[in-house]
Every structure is written in C-alpha cells, then in structure tokens.
Amino acid sequence: MTEVKIRKGESVDRALRRLKKKLDKEGIMREIRTHRYFEKPSERRRRKEARARIRARSTAL
C-alpha cells in the first residue's frame, strides 16, 4: 500500500501532490481507470494490439 507521511512544516496540499506523483509513477491510477468498467476480451486485445503498433512505429523511426 502506498503511503506518504507529512513532513514537519509541510502543507497537506504538498503531501497530496507527492502522493499523486507516487501513485502515477507506480501506475496505480491507470490500473484503477482501466478496471472502472468491464472491458470485453476482444476490446482489450484490440487496445493492446493498437498500442503495440504505435510502439513498433516509434522504434522503427
């Protein structure tokens, strides 16, 4: 579980920003968004193939 402790003299907004950066770095927010709704296996496969095509195009250049 991701945890951020508030440092002495640190504002809550600053600690919240650190927490968001940490969650983004670990990919937790992306995973939560993908699991928010049910995705059919065919849609998941199509999305992964499209991502692979984009990745292949960028490495070929």
mmCIF file of the N, C-alpha and C atoms, coordinates in Angstrom:
data_MODEL
# 
_entry.id   MODEL 
# 
loop_
_atom_site.group_PDB 
_atom_site.id 
_atom_site.type_symbol 
_atom_site.label_atom_id 
_atom_site.label_alt_id 
_atom_site.label_comp_id 
_atom_site.label_asym_id 
_atom_site.label_entity_id 
_atom_site.label_seq_id 
_atom_site.pdbx_PDB_ins_code 
_atom_site.Cartn_x 
_atom_site.Cartn_y 
_atom_site.Cartn_z 
_atom_site.occupancy 
_atom_site.B_iso_or_equiv 
_atom_site.pdbx_formal_charge 
_atom_site.auth_seq_id 
_atom_site.auth_comp_id 
_atom_site.auth_asym_id 
_atom_site.auth_atom_id 
_atom_site.pdbx_PDB_model_num 
ATOM 1   N N  . MET A 1 1  ? 0.840   -1.181 0.000   1.00 0.00 ? 1  MET A N  1 
ATOM 2   C CA . MET A 1 1  ? 0.000   0.000  0.000   1.00 0.00 ? 1  MET A CA 1 
ATOM 3   C C  . MET A 1 1  ? 0.883   1.241  0.000   1.00 0.00 ? 1  MET A C  1 
ATOM 4   N N  . THR A 1 2  ? 0.542   2.167  -0.853  1.00 0.00 ? 2  THR A N  1 
ATOM 5   C CA . THR A 1 2  ? 1.320   3.387  -0.976  1.00 0.00 ? 2  THR A CA 1 
ATOM 6   C C  . THR A 1 2  ? 1.010   4.320  0.181   1.00 0.00 ? 2  THR A C  1 
ATOM 7   N N  . GLU A 1 3  ? 2.068   4.887  0.733   1.00 0.00 ? 3  GLU A N  1 
ATOM 8   C CA . GLU A 1 3  ? 1.900   5.724  1.914   1.00 0.00 ? 3  GLU A CA 1 
ATOM 9   C C  . GLU A 1 3  ? 2.808   6.938  1.810   1.00 0.00 ? 3  GLU A C  1 
ATOM 10  N N  . VAL A 1 4  ? 2.293   8.090  2.216   1.00 0.00 ? 4  VAL A N  1 
ATOM 11  C CA . VAL A 1 4  ? 3.079   9.315  2.255   1.00 0.00 ? 4  VAL A CA 1 
ATOM 12  C C  . VAL A 1 4  ? 2.862   9.943  3.614   1.00 0.00 ? 4  VAL A C  1 
ATOM 13  N N  . LYS A 1 5  ? 3.954   10.157 4.327   1.00 0.00 ? 5  LYS A N  1 
ATOM 14  C CA . LYS A 1 5  ? 3.857   10.791 5.645   1.00 0.00 ? 5  LYS A CA 1 
ATOM 15  C C  . LYS A 1 5  ? 4.132   12.276 5.487   1.00 0.00 ? 5  LYS A C  1 
ATOM 16  N N  . ILE A 1 6  ? 3.345   13.072 6.192   1.00 0.00 ? 6  ILE A N  1 
ATOM 17  C CA . ILE A 1 6  ? 3.501   14.515 6.129   1.00 0.00 ? 6  ILE A CA 1 
ATOM 18  C C  . ILE A 1 6  ? 4.744   14.899 6.926   1.00 0.00 ? 6  ILE A C  1 
ATOM 19  N N  . ARG A 1 7  ? 5.624   15.622 6.270   1.00 0.00 ? 7  ARG A N  1 
ATOM 20  C CA . ARG A 1 7  ? 6.852   16.060 6.912   1.00 0.00 ? 7  ARG A CA 1 
ATOM 21  C C  . ARG A 1 7  ? 6.564   17.263 7.803   1.00 0.00 ? 7  ARG A C  1 
ATOM 22  N N  . LYS A 1 8  ? 7.484   17.501 8.715   1.00 0.00 ? 8  LYS A N  1 
ATOM 23  C CA . LYS A 1 8  ? 7.306   18.629 9.636   1.00 0.00 ? 8  LYS A CA 1 
ATOM 24  C C  . LYS A 1 8  ? 7.300   19.934 8.857   1.00 0.00 ? 8  LYS A C  1 
ATOM 25  N N  . GLY A 1 9  ? 6.255   20.721 9.025   1.00 0.00 ? 9  GLY A N  1 
ATOM 26  C CA . GLY A 1 9  ? 6.140   22.007 8.351   1.00 0.00 ? 9  GLY A CA 1 
ATOM 27  C C  . GLY A 1 9  ? 5.624   21.919 6.921   1.00 0.00 ? 9  GLY A C  1 
ATOM 28  N N  . GLU A 1 10 ? 5.255   20.716 6.479   1.00 0.00 ? 10 GLU A N  1 
ATOM 29  C CA . GLU A 1 10 ? 4.770   20.533 5.113   1.00 0.00 ? 10 GLU A CA 1 
ATOM 30  C C  . GLU A 1 10 ? 3.251   20.679 5.074   1.00 0.00 ? 10 GLU A C  1 
ATOM 31  N N  . SER A 1 11 ? 2.750   21.340 4.043   1.00 0.00 ? 11 SER A N  1 
ATOM 32  C CA . SER A 1 11 ? 1.310   21.505 3.930   1.00 0.00 ? 11 SER A CA 1 
ATOM 33  C C  . SER A 1 11 ? 0.682   20.203 3.412   1.00 0.00 ? 11 SER A C  1 
ATOM 34  N N  . VAL A 1 12 ? -0.596  20.063 3.652   1.00 0.00 ? 12 VAL A N  1 
ATOM 35  C CA . VAL A 1 12 ? -1.325  18.883 3.211   1.00 0.00 ? 12 VAL A CA 1 
ATOM 36  C C  . VAL A 1 12 ? -1.378  18.840 1.686   1.00 0.00 ? 12 VAL A C  1 
ATOM 37  N N  . ASP A 1 13 ? -1.500  20.007 1.063   1.00 0.00 ? 13 ASP A N  1 
ATOM 38  C CA . ASP A 1 13 ? -1.533  20.068 -0.402  1.00 0.00 ? 13 ASP A CA 1 
ATOM 39  C C  . ASP A 1 13 ? -0.240  19.522 -1.003  1.00 0.00 ? 13 ASP A C  1 
ATOM 40  N N  . ARG A 1 14 ? 0.868   19.855 -0.392  1.00 0.00 ? 14 ARG A N  1 
ATOM 41  C CA . ARG A 1 14 ? 2.177   19.393 -0.876  1.00 0.00 ? 14 ARG A CA 1 
ATOM 42  C C  . ARG A 1 14 ? 2.289   17.873 -0.725  1.00 0.00 ? 14 ARG A C  1 
ATOM 43  N N  . ALA A 1 15 ? 1.820   17.357 0.410   1.00 0.00 ? 15 ALA A N  1 
ATOM 44  C CA . ALA A 1 15 ? 1.866   15.911 0.645   1.00 0.00 ? 15 ALA A CA 1 
ATOM 45  C C  . ALA A 1 15 ? 0.943   15.185 -0.329  1.00 0.00 ? 15 ALA A C  1 
ATOM 46  N N  . LEU A 1 16 ? -0.205  15.772 -0.613  1.00 0.00 ? 16 LEU A N  1 
ATOM 47  C CA . LEU A 1 16 ? -1.139  15.188 -1.570  1.00 0.00 ? 16 LEU A CA 1 
ATOM 48  C C  . LEU A 1 16 ? -0.521  15.145 -2.963  1.00 0.00 ? 16 LEU A C  1 
ATOM 49  N N  . ARG A 1 17 ? 0.211   16.186 -3.329  1.00 0.00 ? 17 ARG A N  1 
ATOM 50  C CA . ARG A 1 17 ? 0.898   16.218 -4.616  1.00 0.00 ? 17 ARG A CA 1 
ATOM 51  C C  . ARG A 1 17 ? 1.946   15.101 -4.693  1.00 0.00 ? 17 ARG A C  1 
ATOM 52  N N  . ARG A 1 18 ? 2.682   14.896 -3.584  1.00 0.00 ? 18 ARG A N  1 
ATOM 53  C CA . ARG A 1 18 ? 3.671   13.809 -3.550  1.00 0.00 ? 18 ARG A CA 1 
ATOM 54  C C  . ARG A 1 18 ? 2.999   12.453 -3.700  1.00 0.00 ? 18 ARG A C  1 
ATOM 55  N N  . LEU A 1 19 ? 1.842   12.284 -3.033  1.00 0.00 ? 19 LEU A N  1 
ATOM 56  C CA . LEU A 1 19 ? 1.108   11.023 -3.123  1.00 0.00 ? 19 LEU A CA 1 
ATOM 57  C C  . LEU A 1 19 ? 0.649   10.768 -4.553  1.00 0.00 ? 19 LEU A C  1 
ATOM 58  N N  . LYS A 1 20 ? 0.115   11.787 -5.210  1.00 0.00 ? 20 LYS A N  1 
ATOM 59  C CA . LYS A 1 20 ? -0.351  11.642 -6.593  1.00 0.00 ? 20 LYS A CA 1 
ATOM 60  C C  . LYS A 1 20 ? 0.791   11.271 -7.524  1.00 0.00 ? 20 LYS A C  1 
ATOM 61  N N  . LYS A 1 21 ? 1.956   11.892 -7.338  1.00 0.00 ? 21 LYS A N  1 
ATOM 62  C CA . LYS A 1 21 ? 3.114   11.568 -8.166  1.00 0.00 ? 21 LYS A CA 1 
ATOM 63  C C  . LYS A 1 21 ? 3.548   10.123 -7.949  1.00 0.00 ? 21 LYS A C  1 
ATOM 64  N N  . LYS A 1 22 ? 3.507   9.699  -6.699  1.00 0.00 ? 22 LYS A N  1 
ATOM 65  C CA . LYS A 1 22 ? 3.906   8.329  -6.366  1.00 0.00 ? 22 LYS A CA 1 
ATOM 66  C C  . LYS A 1 22 ? 2.948   7.318  -6.998  1.00 0.00 ? 22 LYS A C  1 
ATOM 67  N N  . LEU A 1 23 ? 1.648   7.585  -6.905  1.00 0.00 ? 23 LEU A N  1 
ATOM 68  C CA . LEU A 1 23 ? 0.650   6.693  -7.495  1.00 0.00 ? 23 LEU A CA 1 
ATOM 69  C C  . LEU A 1 23 ? 0.782   6.650  -9.012  1.00 0.00 ? 23 LEU A C  1 
ATOM 70  N N  . ASP A 1 24 ? 1.059   7.798  -9.607  1.00 0.00 ? 24 ASP A N  1 
ATOM 71  C CA . ASP A 1 24 ? 1.220   7.865  -11.057 1.00 0.00 ? 24 ASP A CA 1 
ATOM 72  C C  . ASP A 1 24 ? 2.458   7.087  -11.500 1.00 0.00 ? 24 ASP A C  1 
ATOM 73  N N  . LYS A 1 25 ? 3.520   7.203  -10.743 1.00 0.00 ? 25 LYS A N  1 
ATOM 74  C CA . LYS A 1 25 ? 4.761   6.509  -11.065 1.00 0.00 ? 25 LYS A CA 1 
ATOM 75  C C  . LYS A 1 25 ? 4.580   4.991  -10.985 1.00 0.00 ? 25 LYS A C  1 
ATOM 76  N N  . GLU A 1 26 ? 3.806   4.532  -10.024 1.00 0.00 ? 26 GLU A N  1 
ATOM 77  C CA . GLU A 1 26 ? 3.562   3.102  -9.849  1.00 0.00 ? 26 GLU A CA 1 
ATOM 78  C C  . GLU A 1 26 ? 2.501   2.570  -10.804 1.00 0.00 ? 26 GLU A C  1 
ATOM 79  N N  . GLY A 1 27 ? 1.754   3.464  -11.452 1.00 0.00 ? 27 GLY A N  1 
ATOM 80  C CA . GLY A 1 27 ? 0.741   3.049  -12.419 1.00 0.00 ? 27 GLY A CA 1 
ATOM 81  C C  . GLY A 1 27 ? -0.568  2.623  -11.788 1.00 0.00 ? 27 GLY A C  1 
ATOM 82  N N  . ILE A 1 28 ? -0.773  2.964  -10.546 1.00 0.00 ? 28 ILE A N  1 
ATOM 83  C CA . ILE A 1 28 ? -1.986  2.546  -9.828  1.00 0.00 ? 28 ILE A CA 1 
ATOM 84  C C  . ILE A 1 28 ? -3.220  3.248  -10.373 1.00 0.00 ? 28 ILE A C  1 
ATOM 85  N N  . MET A 1 29 ? -3.107  4.549  -10.634 1.00 0.00 ? 29 MET A N  1 
ATOM 86  C CA . MET A 1 29 ? -4.272  5.293  -11.124 1.00 0.00 ? 29 MET A CA 1 
ATOM 87  C C  . MET A 1 29 ? -4.703  4.804  -12.502 1.00 0.00 ? 29 MET A C  1 
ATOM 88  N N  . ARG A 1 30 ? -3.721  4.476  -13.359 1.00 0.00 ? 30 ARG A N  1 
ATOM 89  C CA . ARG A 1 30 ? -4.042  3.955  -14.686 1.00 0.00 ? 30 ARG A CA 1 
ATOM 90  C C  . ARG A 1 30 ? -4.788  2.621  -14.552 1.00 0.00 ? 30 ARG A C  1 
ATOM 91  N N  . GLU A 1 31 ? -4.334  1.793  -13.633 1.00 0.00 ? 31 GLU A N  1 
ATOM 92  C CA . GLU A 1 31 ? -4.969  0.492  -13.431 1.00 0.00 ? 31 GLU A CA 1 
ATOM 93  C C  . GLU A 1 31 ? -6.396  0.649  -12.896 1.00 0.00 ? 31 GLU A C  1 
ATOM 94  N N  . ILE A 1 32 ? -6.592  1.591  -12.007 1.00 0.00 ? 32 ILE A N  1 
ATOM 95  C CA . ILE A 1 32 ? -7.931  1.838  -11.461 1.00 0.00 ? 32 ILE A CA 1 
ATOM 96  C C  . ILE A 1 32 ? -8.876  2.284  -12.571 1.00 0.00 ? 32 ILE A C  1 
ATOM 97  N N  . ARG A 1 33 ? -8.374  3.176  -13.448 1.00 0.00 ? 33 ARG A N  1 
ATOM 98  C CA . ARG A 1 33 ? -9.213  3.661  -14.545 1.00 0.00 ? 33 ARG A CA 1 
ATOM 99  C C  . ARG A 1 33 ? -9.582  2.539  -15.512 1.00 0.00 ? 33 ARG A C  1 
ATOM 100 N N  . THR A 1 34 ? -8.645  1.628  -15.764 1.00 0.00 ? 34 THR A N  1 
ATOM 101 C CA . THR A 1 34 ? -8.946  0.542  -16.701 1.00 0.00 ? 34 THR A CA 1 
ATOM 102 C C  . THR A 1 34 ? -9.923  -0.455 -16.098 1.00 0.00 ? 34 THR A C  1 
ATOM 103 N N  . HIS A 1 35 ? -9.923  -0.598 -14.780 1.00 0.00 ? 35 HIS A N  1 
ATOM 104 C CA . HIS A 1 35 ? -10.834 -1.550 -14.138 1.00 0.00 ? 35 HIS A CA 1 
ATOM 105 C C  . HIS A 1 35 ? -12.162 -0.914 -13.716 1.00 0.00 ? 35 HIS A C  1 
ATOM 106 N N  . ARG A 1 36 ? -12.339 0.349  -14.033 1.00 0.00 ? 36 ARG A N  1 
ATOM 107 C CA . ARG A 1 36 ? -13.565 1.037  -13.634 1.00 0.00 ? 36 ARG A CA 1 
ATOM 108 C C  . ARG A 1 36 ? -14.791 0.424  -14.311 1.00 0.00 ? 36 ARG A C  1 
ATOM 109 N N  . TYR A 1 37 ? -14.637 0.043  -15.588 1.00 0.00 ? 37 TYR A N  1 
ATOM 110 C CA . TYR A 1 37 ? -15.733 -0.556 -16.336 1.00 0.00 ? 37 TYR A CA 1 
ATOM 111 C C  . TYR A 1 37 ? -15.267 -1.885 -16.903 1.00 0.00 ? 37 TYR A C  1 
ATOM 112 N N  . PHE A 1 38 ? -16.229 -2.758 -17.152 1.00 0.00 ? 38 PHE A N  1 
ATOM 113 C CA . PHE A 1 38 ? -15.897 -4.050 -17.750 1.00 0.00 ? 38 PHE A CA 1 
ATOM 114 C C  . PHE A 1 38 ? -15.469 -3.834 -19.191 1.00 0.00 ? 38 PHE A C  1 
ATOM 115 N N  . GLU A 1 39 ? -14.415 -4.520 -19.568 1.00 0.00 ? 39 GLU A N  1 
ATOM 116 C CA . GLU A 1 39 ? -13.922 -4.433 -20.933 1.00 0.00 ? 39 GLU A CA 1 
ATOM 117 C C  . GLU A 1 39 ? -13.943 -5.836 -21.529 1.00 0.00 ? 39 GLU A C  1 
ATOM 118 N N  . LYS A 1 40 ? -14.576 -5.954 -22.676 1.00 0.00 ? 40 LYS A N  1 
ATOM 119 C CA . LYS A 1 40 ? -14.648 -7.261 -23.323 1.00 0.00 ? 40 LYS A CA 1 
ATOM 120 C C  . LYS A 1 40 ? -13.240 -7.702 -23.725 1.00 0.00 ? 40 LYS A C  1 
ATOM 121 N N  . PRO A 1 41 ? -12.987 -9.013 -23.708 1.00 0.00 ? 41 PRO A N  1 
ATOM 122 C CA . PRO A 1 41 ? -11.660 -9.507 -24.096 1.00 0.00 ? 41 PRO A CA 1 
ATOM 123 C C  . PRO A 1 41 ? -11.246 -9.066 -25.493 1.00 0.00 ? 41 PRO A C  1 
ATOM 124 N N  . SER A 1 42 ? -12.199 -8.985 -26.417 1.00 0.00 ? 42 SER A N  1 
ATOM 125 C CA . SER A 1 42 ? -11.855 -8.550 -27.778 1.00 0.00 ? 42 SER A CA 1 
ATOM 126 C C  . SER A 1 42 ? -11.419 -7.080 -27.788 1.00 0.00 ? 42 SER A C  1 
ATOM 127 N N  . GLU A 1 43 ? -12.074 -6.245 -26.973 1.00 0.00 ? 43 GLU A N  1 
ATOM 128 C CA . GLU A 1 43 ? -11.692 -4.837 -26.891 1.00 0.00 ? 43 GLU A CA 1 
ATOM 129 C C  . GLU A 1 43 ? -10.312 -4.687 -26.263 1.00 0.00 ? 43 GLU A C  1 
ATOM 130 N N  . ARG A 1 44 ? -10.050 -5.478 -25.242 1.00 0.00 ? 44 ARG A N  1 
ATOM 131 C CA . ARG A 1 44 ? -8.743  -5.438 -24.577 1.00 0.00 ? 44 ARG A CA 1 
ATOM 132 C C  . ARG A 1 44 ? -7.644  -5.836 -25.562 1.00 0.00 ? 44 ARG A C  1 
ATOM 133 N N  . ARG A 1 45 ? -7.909  -6.886 -26.340 1.00 0.00 ? 45 ARG A N  1 
ATOM 134 C CA . ARG A 1 45 ? -6.944  -7.361 -27.326 1.00 0.00 ? 45 ARG A CA 1 
ATOM 135 C C  . ARG A 1 45 ? -6.698  -6.290 -28.395 1.00 0.00 ? 45 ARG A C  1 
ATOM 136 N N  . ARG A 1 46 ? -7.770  -5.647 -28.856 1.00 0.00 ? 46 ARG A N  1 
ATOM 137 C CA . ARG A 1 46 ? -7.659  -4.598 -29.873 1.00 0.00 ? 46 ARG A CA 1 
ATOM 138 C C  . ARG A 1 46 ? -6.842  -3.414 -29.342 1.00 0.00 ? 46 ARG A C  1 
ATOM 139 N N  . ARG A 1 47 ? -7.075  -3.043 -28.093 1.00 0.00 ? 47 ARG A N  1 
ATOM 140 C CA . ARG A 1 47 ? -6.349  -1.928 -27.488 1.00 0.00 ? 47 ARG A CA 1 
ATOM 141 C C  . ARG A 1 47 ? -4.863  -2.260 -27.346 1.00 0.00 ? 47 ARG A C  1 
ATOM 142 N N  . LYS A 1 48 ? -4.555  -3.483 -26.928 1.00 0.00 ? 48 LYS A N  1 
ATOM 143 C CA . LYS A 1 48 ? -3.162  -3.888 -26.773 1.00 0.00 ? 48 LYS A CA 1 
ATOM 144 C C  . LYS A 1 48 ? -2.448  -3.952 -28.119 1.00 0.00 ? 48 LYS A C  1 
ATOM 145 N N  . GLU A 1 49 ? -3.131  -4.439 -29.146 1.00 0.00 ? 49 GLU A N  1 
ATOM 146 C CA . GLU A 1 49 ? -2.525  -4.508 -30.476 1.00 0.00 ? 49 GLU A CA 1 
ATOM 147 C C  . GLU A 1 49 ? -2.269  -3.105 -31.026 1.00 0.00 ? 49 GLU A C  1 
ATOM 148 N N  . ALA A 1 50 ? -3.194  -2.180 -30.784 1.00 0.00 ? 50 ALA A N  1 
ATOM 149 C CA . ALA A 1 50 ? -3.009  -0.807 -31.253 1.00 0.00 ? 50 ALA A CA 1 
ATOM 150 C C  . ALA A 1 50 ? -1.817  -0.171 -30.548 1.00 0.00 ? 50 ALA A C  1 
ATOM 151 N N  . ARG A 1 51 ? -1.680  -0.413 -29.248 1.00 0.00 ? 51 ARG A N  1 
ATOM 152 C CA . ARG A 1 51 ? -0.548  0.126  -28.501 1.00 0.00 ? 51 ARG A CA 1 
ATOM 153 C C  . ARG A 1 51 ? 0.763   -0.463 -29.016 1.00 0.00 ? 51 ARG A C  1 
ATOM 154 N N  . ALA A 1 52 ? 0.751   -1.766 -29.358 1.00 0.00 ? 52 ALA A N  1 
ATOM 155 C CA . ALA A 1 52 ? 1.948   -2.424 -29.891 1.00 0.00 ? 52 ALA A CA 1 
ATOM 156 C C  . ALA A 1 52 ? 2.318   -1.850 -31.261 1.00 0.00 ? 52 ALA A C  1 
ATOM 157 N N  . ARG A 1 53 ? 1.313   -1.543 -32.096 1.00 0.00 ? 53 ARG A N  1 
ATOM 158 C CA . ARG A 1 53 ? 1.592   -0.948 -33.404 1.00 0.00 ? 53 ARG A CA 1 
ATOM 159 C C  . ARG A 1 53 ? 2.253   0.426  -33.242 1.00 0.00 ? 53 ARG A C  1 
ATOM 160 N N  . ILE A 1 54 ? 1.735   1.229  -32.332 1.00 0.00 ? 54 ILE A N  1 
ATOM 161 C CA . ILE A 1 54 ? 2.301   2.558  -32.103 1.00 0.00 ? 54 ILE A CA 1 
ATOM 162 C C  . ILE A 1 54 ? 3.735   2.436  -31.592 1.00 0.00 ? 54 ILE A C  1 
ATOM 163 N N  . ARG A 1 55 ? 3.948   1.510  -30.675 1.00 0.00 ? 55 ARG A N  1 
ATOM 164 C CA . ARG A 1 55 ? 5.298   1.292  -30.135 1.00 0.00 ? 55 ARG A CA 1 
ATOM 165 C C  . ARG A 1 55 ? 6.257   0.834  -31.220 1.00 0.00 ? 55 ARG A C  1 
ATOM 166 N N  . ALA A 1 56 ? 5.793   -0.065 -32.107 1.00 0.00 ? 56 ALA A N  1 
ATOM 167 C CA . ALA A 1 56 ? 6.639   -0.580 -33.187 1.00 0.00 ? 56 ALA A CA 1 
ATOM 168 C C  . ALA A 1 56 ? 6.986   0.521  -34.173 1.00 0.00 ? 56 ALA A C  1 
ATOM 169 N N  . ARG A 1 57 ? 6.008   1.390  -34.455 1.00 0.00 ? 57 ARG A N  1 
ATOM 170 C CA . ARG A 1 57 ? 6.250   2.507  -35.363 1.00 0.00 ? 57 ARG A CA 1 
ATOM 171 C C  . ARG A 1 57 ? 7.287   3.465  -34.807 1.00 0.00 ? 57 ARG A C  1 
ATOM 172 N N  . SER A 1 58 ? 7.203   3.726  -33.503 1.00 0.00 ? 58 SER A N  1 
ATOM 173 C CA . SER A 1 58 ? 8.142   4.685  -32.904 1.00 0.00 ? 58 SER A CA 1 
ATOM 174 C C  . SER A 1 58 ? 9.558   4.111  -32.821 1.00 0.00 ? 58 SER A C  1 
ATOM 175 N N  . THR A 1 59 ? 9.702   2.804  -32.646 1.00 0.00 ? 59 THR A N  1 
ATOM 176 C CA . THR A 1 59 ? 11.046  2.216  -32.598 1.00 0.00 ? 59 THR A CA 1 
ATOM 177 C C  . THR A 1 59 ? 11.639  2.065  -33.996 1.00 0.00 ? 59 THR A C  1 
ATOM 178 N N  . ALA A 1 60 ? 10.788  1.936  -35.027 1.00 0.00 ? 60 ALA A N  1 
ATOM 179 C CA . ALA A 1 60 ? 11.271  1.776  -36.395 1.00 0.00 ? 60 ALA A CA 1 
ATOM 180 C C  . ALA A 1 60 ? 11.862  3.081  -36.932 1.00 0.00 ? 60 ALA A C  1 
ATOM 181 N N  . LEU A 1 61 ? 11.391  4.212  -36.418 1.00 0.00 ? 61 LEU A N  1 
ATOM 182 C CA . LEU A 1 61 ? 11.883  5.507  -36.910 1.00 0.00 ? 61 LEU A CA 1 
ATOM 183 C C  . LEU A 1 61 ? 13.160  5.892  -36.281 1.00 0.00 ? 61 LEU A C  1 
# 
